Amino acid sequence: MGRIAGVTAAETRERLLHAAADVFAQRGYDGTRVADIAAAAGVSNGALYAHFGSKAELLVAALRAHGPRLLADLLAADPDRSITDLLLVIGRRLPRRRDAHGYLIVEALVAARRDEDVALPMRDYVGERADWLSGLVHVAQTGGELDPALSPNALAHFCLLLAIGSALVPPDLHAVDDEEWTALLTRVVAALAPADTTAQRGAPQ
């Protein structure tokens, strides 16, 4: 039900998610009709509704499938890499231009302010990302990379604000020098280190 001829239900669903990510990123949530996504995926409206109950559900599902996940990909590629190094790598990329899917989170957050059908699943989505980041912070604290006195939830929230803000202020609105930005990030991450480590770094040799 809802399949394209010769294509599995899972493949049809992925086509819909990919098409939704493209169309939502280009036209925004309010400017997108379900028919636009179905047409982009090459299916009927009925086939779309066989997989997703509403436009709001499809938006959040597309965000989960094709939204930003650079940190997770880097961590999966190198599980032994330090958390602080990962934060620096991600942070250096924040001011750079994103592909179209990178703006999905902005469209979803704007839609969530106007539509409670989007707001409810978006709270779950953002909450899951915050919990995951908080867990990484806790691991880094246990490993001695980050100050255990810091609130993992507060630091996770700080990282989310930076990531979302980077999509709202793209480089064509306000460019920043790469070296200056890296120097600032390095200072911020150093300040998050355990107090005794920070003191050792600042002690005269």
Buried (B, 14 or more C-beta within 10 A) or exposed (E): EBBBEEBEBEEBBBBBBBBBBBBBBBBBBEEBEBEBBBBBBEBBEEBBBBBBEEBBBBBBBBBBBBBBBBBEEBBEEEEEEEBBEBBBBBBBEBBEEBEEBBBBBBBBBBBBEEBEBBBEBBEEBBEEBBEBBBEBBBEBBEEEBBBEEBEBBEBBBBBBEBBBEBBEEBEEEEEEEEEEBEEEBBEBBEEBBBEEBBEEEEEEE
